[in-house]
Amino acid sequence: MKARNLADSHTFSSERDTSDGRIPLVIIGGFLGAGKTTVLNHLLQTAKGRRLAVLVNDVGEVNIDATLIQDVAQVDSKGTNNFVELSNGCICCGVQDAFGEAITELAQRKPDCIVVEATGIAEPQRIVASLASRDVEGISSLDYIRIVNIITLIDAKWWANKVNEAYQPIKRSLLLYSDPRRPLSELLATQVEYANVIILNKTDLVDSDSLRRSRAAAAAIAPSAEIIATSEGRVKIGKLLDLERFDISTAFDDSRYDSEFANKPENTRNPPKSTTNHNHAEFGLTAFVYKARSPISHNKLVDYLRSGIPGLLRAKGFAWTKRKPERIAYLSLAGDTLRFDYLGKWVSVLLREGEMDRSQMSENTWKTWDSETGDRRQEIVFIGIDLDRETMERKLESFLLI
């Protein structure tokens, strides 16, 4: 599905339905302090006749001018505001039921668009899953709304510092053995990876070179996203509300990790409507998959990933280690943290131990199957700037236990 411009074929009126009868919805996310509320206020102040319904899942002041959102549903418990505020939990995990009910009720009032401001710790995948889930009566929020865009805000100065850190030989923290803590840096990377639109906000606080490198790093992680640089949250409303980029059927196949891991070319399904050209070669952007069919040393792999590989922004994938050869090792590196867990058993081990038979193997397992090693393998995606791929691959090869 190509990106569709909603403004091309519809006028904004109280009687207007969307092309399939469902109300457009956009999700504004991003970490604390990135400027989500500022962007939301700017949208409301420049709505120009659009009736926007708003749901806020965060703590902060939203200066909503009632004249800009007249006739929008008043569904909060006190009935005193023209928006919904859910502040007792995150919409992606803590208050899904209340979230779905509020969205459904807002949609039934027929606004031109619903804007959701997510909490700073919300994960895009889980918000979508929450909207897609069905209640005991089989009703889903997606019966009433369709997601137009997932928007992630980034503090440009913070992001520039993080990109620069990728070149420093830092010793990354290590979380092992299903540590219940969730690395904050991994959450932030996820928010960027699965965005359709990335807003680099507060650009007035960084120099031009840092901004260029920051934009390039975001493009490396989320190659299908449109990247907008701004300050004080000033973004044209049409860029966020009119151009439909989200497609739920392939919603989470758009990150560089997913494309590389599945050996797929960059997603061109919904090319951004932008004059910006991401020249990856200019910035030395690299993404590659390391593959091998021999077990690897757990200690050497972990030490190497923690040591500070120059330019490495993100790594994620599966490993077959000698420490626990019967179990799938899963690693995720983002920012200053490496998470390394052991998951369930490899399918080849389950077959050998009689816990399943070949008729139960999935199509994806068959695609990765090897006659000697089964599904056991090294398959790790590396994403970064100026990565020395040959040196990295030689290093990883030296850790294999052939």
Backbone torsions as a table, in degrees:
resi	resn	phi	psi	omega
1	MET	NA	125.9	178.8
2	LYS	-79.3	158.5	177.0
3	ALA	-61.2	135.7	-178.0
4	ARG	-114.5	136.7	177.1
5	ASN	-91.6	107.5	-175.3
6	LEU	-66.6	-25.7	-177.0
7	ALA	-78.0	-17.2	-176.4
8	ASP	-68.6	-33.3	-170.8
9	SER	-117.6	2.1	-177.0
10	HIS	-135.6	147.5	169.9
11	THR	-100.5	161.5	-178.2
12	PHE	-97.4	107.4	178.0
13	SER	-146.2	165.3	-176.1
14	SER	-67.5	-18.4	-177.9
15	GLU	-97.7	-2.0	-173.4
16	ARG	-74.3	135.1	168.6
17	ASP	-105.4	160.3	173.6
18	THR	-77.8	175.6	-172.9
19	SER	-60.6	-28.1	178.5
20	ASP	-113.9	14.2	176.6
21	GLY	87.6	-8.1	179.5
22	ARG	-97.9	155.2	-176.5
23	ILE	-85.5	131.4	177.1
24	PRO	-64.0	144.5	179.3
25	LEU	-137.7	135.2	174.1
26	VAL	-119.8	145.7	-179.8
27	ILE	-114.3	123.0	177.6
28	ILE	-105.4	115.1	-179.3
29	GLY	-125.9	-172.4	-176.9
30	GLY	130.3	158.0	-172.9
31	PHE	-72.1	166.1	-178.4
32	LEU	-54.3	131.8	176.3
33	GLY	86.4	1.4	-177.7
34	ALA	-75.1	-23.1	178.2
35	GLY	115.7	23.6	-177.8
36	LYS	-60.5	-47.8	-178.1
37	THR	-65.6	-34.8	177.5
38	THR	-63.2	-43.8	177.3
39	VAL	-63.4	-44.0	179.3
40	LEU	-59.7	-46.6	178.4
41	ASN	-59.8	-39.5	179.6
42	HIS	-64.4	-40.9	178.3
43	LEU	-61.6	-43.2	-179.3
44	LEU	-65.2	-36.1	-178.0
45	GLN	-76.4	-17.1	-179.0
46	THR	-117.9	23.1	-175.3
47	ALA	-64.4	-30.4	175.5
48	LYS	51.4	55.5	175.2
49	GLY	91.8	-12.3	176.1
50	ARG	-72.6	139.9	175.7
51	ARG	-96.3	105.9	-176.9
52	LEU	-102.4	126.1	170.1
53	ALA	-92.5	141.9	-172.7
54	VAL	-127.6	133.6	170.7
55	LEU	-122.9	123.6	-178.0
56	VAL	-112.2	123.9	177.0
57	ASN	-115.9	61.1	-177.7
58	ASP	-163.4	165.7	177.0
59	VAL	-100.8	122.9	179.9
60	GLY	168.0	168.7	-178.7
61	GLU	-91.1	122.3	176.1
62	VAL	-111.8	110.4	-175.0
63	ASN	-85.2	77.3	-176.8
64	ILE	-83.4	124.4	175.7
65	ASP	-89.4	115.2	-175.2
66	ALA	-58.7	-27.1	-179.2
67	THR	-70.2	-19.5	-180.0
68	LEU	-84.7	-22.2	-176.9
69	ILE	-127.4	35.9	-179.7
70	GLN	-60.4	148.2	-179.9
71	ASP	72.9	1.7	177.0
72	VAL	-76.7	148.5	-174.9
73	ALA	-56.3	139.1	172.9
74	GLN	-107.8	92.2	-172.2
75	VAL	-115.9	7.9	177.9
76	ASP	-74.1	162.4	-170.5
77	SER	-62.0	-31.1	-177.9
78	LYS	-93.0	-15.8	178.8
79	GLY	68.4	21.7	-175.7
80	THR	-105.1	-8.4	-178.9
81	ASN	-123.1	155.4	178.5
82	ASN	-92.4	29.8	176.9
83	PHE	-152.5	167.7	179.2
84	VAL	-104.9	133.1	175.8
85	GLU	-121.4	118.5	176.4
86	LEU	-110.1	107.7	-172.3
87	SER	-123.1	11.5	-178.6
88	ASN	-102.6	15.4	179.6
89	GLY	163.8	171.7	-178.3
90	CYS	-88.2	138.0	-176.6
91	ILE	-66.5	-15.0	-179.9
92	CYS	-92.1	-4.5	-179.2
93	CYS	-152.1	-37.3	-169.9
94	GLY	-94.2	-32.6	-175.1
95	VAL	-132.5	45.5	-176.3
96	GLN	-60.3	-42.5	-176.9
97	ASP	-62.3	-48.0	179.0
98	ALA	-63.4	-37.0	178.1
99	PHE	-61.7	-51.5	-179.5
100	GLY	-60.7	-41.5	179.7
101	GLU	-64.3	-42.3	-179.1
102	ALA	-66.1	-42.8	179.7
103	ILE	-62.9	-44.6	-179.7
104	THR	-61.4	-43.1	-179.7
105	GLU	-67.4	-40.6	176.3
106	LEU	-60.7	-43.0	-178.2
107	ALA	-63.0	-35.7	-178.2
108	GLN	-69.4	-15.4	176.8
109	ARG	-86.9	0.4	173.6
110	LYS	59.2	51.8	170.7
111	PRO	-72.5	170.3	176.0
112	ASP	-73.8	-29.8	179.1
113	CYS	-163.3	148.1	173.6
114	ILE	-106.2	130.7	178.4
115	VAL	-113.7	123.8	178.9
116	VAL	-108.5	124.0	171.0
117	GLU	-100.0	109.7	-176.7
118	ALA	-81.4	158.6	174.1
119	THR	-66.9	159.0	-175.4
120	GLY	-65.9	-14.4	-179.3
121	ILE	-107.5	11.5	-178.1
122	ALA	-75.6	145.3	176.8
123	GLU	-105.3	129.3	-176.8
124	PRO	-54.6	-43.3	-177.5
125	GLN	-60.1	-40.1	-176.0
126	ARG	-74.4	-30.9	175.2
127	ILE	-64.4	-45.0	178.7
128	VAL	-63.0	-42.8	178.6
129	ALA	-61.6	-37.6	178.7
130	SER	-63.9	-42.8	179.0
131	LEU	-68.9	-30.9	-177.3
132	ALA	-82.8	-18.9	-176.3
133	SER	-66.7	152.9	-178.4
134	ARG	-111.8	144.7	179.9
135	ASP	-84.1	-172.9	-175.9
136	VAL	-63.8	-21.0	178.5
137	GLU	-94.2	5.1	177.9
138	GLY	79.6	17.8	-177.8
139	ILE	-97.8	135.7	178.0
140	SER	-120.5	150.3	175.6
141	SER	-60.6	-29.3	-179.1
142	LEU	-71.1	-7.9	171.3
143	ASP	-72.1	-20.6	-174.9
144	TYR	-114.2	-24.9	-178.6
145	ILE	-129.2	160.3	168.2
146	ARG	-130.8	138.4	-177.4
147	ILE	-75.7	126.8	-179.3
148	VAL	-93.5	-47.5	-178.7
149	ASN	-149.5	145.1	166.1
150	ILE	-106.4	118.2	-172.6
151	ILE	-112.8	129.3	177.2
152	THR	-117.3	126.9	176.0
153	LEU	-95.0	141.9	177.5
154	ILE	-129.8	133.7	170.8
155	ASP	-71.3	112.7	-172.3
156	ALA	-59.3	-37.8	-179.2
157	LYS	-68.8	-44.3	177.7
158	TRP	-61.5	-43.6	-177.8
159	TRP	-65.6	-40.8	178.8
160	ALA	-61.2	-39.3	177.5
161	ASN	-65.2	-40.0	179.3
162	LYS	-65.3	-40.4	178.6
163	VAL	-64.4	-41.3	178.3
164	ASN	-64.2	-34.5	179.0
165	GLU	-62.6	-24.7	-179.8
166	ALA	-63.1	-18.2	-179.6
167	TYR	-97.1	-2.0	-178.2
168	GLN	-96.5	140.7	-179.6
169	PRO	-77.3	63.1	-178.9
170	ILE	-78.8	152.5	175.1
171	LYS	-94.1	107.3	-174.6
172	ARG	-73.0	143.3	173.2
173	SER	-63.8	153.6	-176.9
174	LEU	-127.6	126.8	174.4
175	LEU	-111.8	124.1	-174.3
176	LEU	-126.0	162.6	170.0
177	TYR	53.8	52.9	175.4
178	SER	56.2	41.5	174.9
179	ASP	-53.8	126.5	-175.8
180	PRO	-67.8	-15.9	178.7
181	ARG	-70.7	141.4	176.6
182	ARG	-101.3	120.7	-179.3
183	PRO	-60.2	127.8	-179.2
184	LEU	-61.6	-39.8	-178.3
185	SER	-63.4	-32.2	177.8
186	GLU	-69.9	-38.9	176.0
187	LEU	-60.2	-45.1	-178.9
188	LEU	-64.5	-38.9	177.6
189	ALA	-64.3	-38.9	178.9
190	THR	-63.9	-40.5	178.9
191	GLN	-60.5	-35.5	179.1
192	VAL	-77.2	-43.6	-174.3
193	GLU	-57.7	-38.0	-171.1
194	TYR	-107.1	24.7	177.3
195	ALA	-90.2	147.0	170.1
196	ASN	-89.8	-28.7	178.3
197	VAL	-132.9	130.7	175.7
198	ILE	-115.3	123.9	177.9
199	ILE	-106.1	112.7	172.4
200	LEU	-84.3	101.9	-174.8
201	ASN	-96.8	164.5	179.5
202	LYS	61.3	38.3	-177.7
203	THR	-68.4	-15.3	177.8
204	ASP	-69.6	-9.4	-178.3
205	LEU	-97.8	2.1	179.9
206	VAL	-128.2	155.6	177.8
207	ASP	-81.1	169.2	-173.8
208	SER	-64.1	-38.7	180.0
209	ASP	-65.6	-42.8	178.4
210	SER	-63.9	-37.7	179.3
211	LEU	-66.2	-41.6	179.1
212	ARG	-63.1	-44.6	-180.0
213	ARG	-68.2	-37.2	178.4
214	SER	-65.0	-42.3	177.5
215	ARG	-62.2	-41.6	-179.5
216	ALA	-65.0	-39.7	179.3
217	ALA	-65.0	-40.3	177.3
218	ALA	-64.1	-39.4	178.6
219	ALA	-65.9	-32.9	178.4
220	ALA	-66.3	-37.7	-177.0
221	ILE	-82.4	-36.1	-178.3
222	ALA	-130.6	77.0	-171.6
223	PRO	-66.6	-20.1	-178.7
224	SER	-91.2	-7.1	-176.0
225	ALA	-81.8	146.5	169.1
226	GLU	-82.7	133.4	-178.2
227	ILE	-109.3	124.0	-177.5
228	ILE	-118.8	124.5	177.3
229	ALA	-99.5	133.2	-177.5
230	THR	-157.0	176.2	172.1
231	SER	-135.8	151.6	-178.9
232	GLU	55.9	27.3	174.5
233	GLY	67.7	19.8	-176.7
234	ARG	-85.2	97.6	179.1
235	VAL	-127.2	135.7	179.0
236	LYS	-61.6	131.7	-173.6
237	ILE	-59.6	-35.1	-178.8
238	GLY	-63.6	-30.7	179.8
239	LYS	-65.8	-26.9	-176.4
240	LEU	-100.3	-29.0	-173.3
241	LEU	-107.1	-29.2	-170.9
242	ASP	-90.8	-33.2	-175.3
243	LEU	-93.9	112.7	-175.2
244	GLU	-87.8	117.9	-177.7
245	ARG	-113.5	-24.7	-172.2
246	PHE	-77.4	135.2	175.1
247	ASP	-132.8	110.8	-172.9
248	ILE	-64.9	-24.8	-178.3
249	SER	-67.9	-25.0	178.4
250	THR	-131.3	29.6	-170.8
251	ALA	-55.7	-38.1	-173.4
252	PHE	-116.3	30.4	172.0
253	ASP	-107.6	9.7	-170.9
254	ASP	-95.6	-10.2	-178.8
255	SER	-75.1	156.5	178.5
256	ARG	-59.9	-36.6	179.4
257	TYR	-59.3	-50.0	-176.8
258	ASP	-64.9	-40.6	-179.8
259	SER	-63.8	-45.4	-179.3
260	GLU	-69.4	-40.3	-176.3
261	PHE	-65.4	-32.0	-179.9
262	ALA	-94.6	8.5	-179.0
263	ASN	56.6	40.3	179.8
264	LYS	-107.7	151.5	174.9
265	PRO	-70.7	166.8	178.0
266	GLU	-55.0	142.9	-177.7
267	ASN	-68.8	121.7	176.0
268	THR	-116.3	16.5	-178.2
269	ARG	-62.7	-45.8	-179.3
270	ASN	-124.1	71.9	-179.0
271	PRO	-63.1	137.3	-178.3
272	PRO	-65.8	142.4	177.0
273	LYS	-84.2	85.3	-173.7
274	SER	-151.4	151.0	176.8
275	THR	-86.4	-5.0	-179.1
276	THR	-72.8	131.5	178.5
277	ASN	-113.3	116.5	178.9
278	HIS	-81.3	98.2	178.6
279	ASN	-88.0	91.4	-174.6
280	HIS	-61.9	-38.3	-177.2
281	ALA	-63.9	-33.0	-178.0
282	GLU	-60.1	-33.2	-177.0
283	PHE	-104.2	6.3	179.5
284	GLY	67.5	30.3	-179.1
285	LEU	-68.8	133.4	-174.9
286	THR	-133.5	138.5	171.3
287	ALA	-143.4	124.1	178.9
288	PHE	-147.7	159.9	179.2
289	VAL	-109.9	125.4	173.4
290	TYR	-90.9	125.3	-178.7
291	LYS	-127.2	142.2	175.9
292	ALA	-158.3	158.7	-177.8
293	ARG	-120.4	27.0	175.2
294	SER	-123.7	152.4	177.1
295	PRO	-65.9	157.7	-176.2
296	ILE	-126.3	154.0	177.7
297	SER	-70.7	121.5	178.8
298	HIS	-58.5	-52.2	-175.1
299	ASN	-62.2	-43.3	-177.9
300	LYS	-68.1	-40.1	178.9
301	LEU	-64.3	-46.9	-179.3
302	VAL	-63.7	-44.9	-179.5
303	ASP	-61.5	-39.6	-179.2
304	TYR	-66.5	-44.9	-178.9
305	LEU	-67.1	-29.8	179.6
306	ARG	-81.9	-16.9	-169.0
307	SER	-71.1	-21.3	-177.7
308	GLY	101.1	75.2	178.6
309	ILE	-77.6	118.6	-175.2
310	PRO	-55.2	129.2	175.6
311	GLY	83.9	-4.3	-176.3
312	LEU	-76.5	121.4	179.3
313	LEU	-98.3	-35.4	-171.0
314	ARG	-156.6	141.6	172.2
315	ALA	-144.8	145.5	-175.1
316	LYS	-164.4	140.3	177.2
317	GLY	158.9	-163.6	-175.2
318	PHE	-115.1	148.7	178.1
319	ALA	-137.8	150.3	176.9
320	TRP	-113.6	105.1	-174.0
321	THR	-107.6	161.6	178.7
322	LYS	-78.3	-22.2	-178.7
323	ARG	-64.5	-47.4	177.1
324	LYS	-133.5	74.5	-172.0
325	PRO	-65.5	-19.1	-178.5
326	GLU	-85.0	-10.7	-176.0
327	ARG	-116.9	151.1	179.6
328	ILE	-77.2	122.1	174.4
329	ALA	-90.2	132.0	179.7
330	TYR	-119.0	130.1	179.6
331	LEU	-125.4	147.3	177.7
332	SER	-145.9	116.4	-179.8
333	LEU	-114.2	127.3	176.6
334	ALA	-152.0	129.5	179.0
335	GLY	60.1	-127.3	-174.6
336	ASP	-97.1	15.6	-175.6
337	THR	-132.2	137.6	171.3
338	LEU	-115.1	123.7	174.8
339	ARG	-105.5	129.4	-176.4
340	PHE	-135.3	108.6	-176.3
341	ASP	-122.9	157.1	171.0
342	TYR	-108.3	123.0	-176.3
343	LEU	-97.0	-145.5	-179.7
344	GLY	-73.5	-176.9	-177.9
345	LYS	-77.0	150.8	171.6
346	TRP	-62.4	149.7	179.5
347	VAL	-60.6	-38.7	179.8
348	SER	-60.6	-33.6	177.4
349	VAL	-72.4	-41.2	177.8
350	LEU	-61.3	-39.2	177.9
351	LEU	-65.9	-44.7	-178.0
352	ARG	-63.3	-36.3	-178.1
353	GLU	-90.5	3.3	176.0
354	GLY	76.4	18.3	-179.1
355	GLU	-87.4	-8.6	173.2
356	MET	-160.1	165.5	176.5
357	ASP	-121.3	170.3	-172.7
358	ARG	-62.8	-25.3	179.3
359	SER	-66.6	-16.9	-179.3
360	GLN	-94.6	-2.2	-178.7
361	MET	-71.9	138.6	-179.3
362	SER	-78.6	165.1	178.1
363	GLU	-62.0	-39.7	179.7
364	ASN	-64.4	-36.3	178.1
365	THR	-65.5	-41.2	178.5
366	TRP	-61.9	-35.2	-178.6
367	LYS	-65.8	-28.9	-178.1
368	THR	-100.9	5.1	-171.8
369	TRP	-74.0	138.1	175.3
370	ASP	-121.8	140.0	-174.6
371	SER	-62.5	-25.3	-178.1
372	GLU	-99.7	-43.5	-174.0
373	THR	-103.4	-4.9	-177.9
374	GLY	68.3	-129.1	179.1
375	ASP	-97.2	0.7	-179.7
376	ARG	-71.5	130.5	-172.9
377	ARG	-171.1	168.9	165.7
378	GLN	-103.0	127.5	178.0
379	GLU	-151.2	92.5	-171.8
380	ILE	-125.7	128.7	177.7
381	VAL	-93.5	132.7	176.2
382	PHE	-118.2	132.0	180.0
383	ILE	-128.8	131.3	-179.7
384	GLY	-174.3	-169.5	-179.4
385	ILE	-120.3	129.2	179.2
386	ASP	59.0	34.2	177.3
387	LEU	-69.6	139.0	175.5
388	ASP	-91.6	87.6	-172.6
389	ARG	-60.5	-44.2	-177.4
390	GLU	-61.5	-45.3	179.4
391	THR	-64.0	-42.1	179.7
392	MET	-63.0	-43.7	-178.8
393	GLU	-66.7	-38.4	177.3
394	ARG	-63.1	-41.3	179.4
395	LYS	-62.3	-47.0	-179.4
396	LEU	-64.4	-38.0	178.2
397	GLU	-61.5	-34.0	-177.7
398	SER	-70.4	-15.5	179.9
399	PHE	-88.9	-10.5	-177.4
400	LEU	-69.7	144.4	179.5
401	LEU	-107.1	81.9	-174.1
402	ILE	-82.1	NA	NA
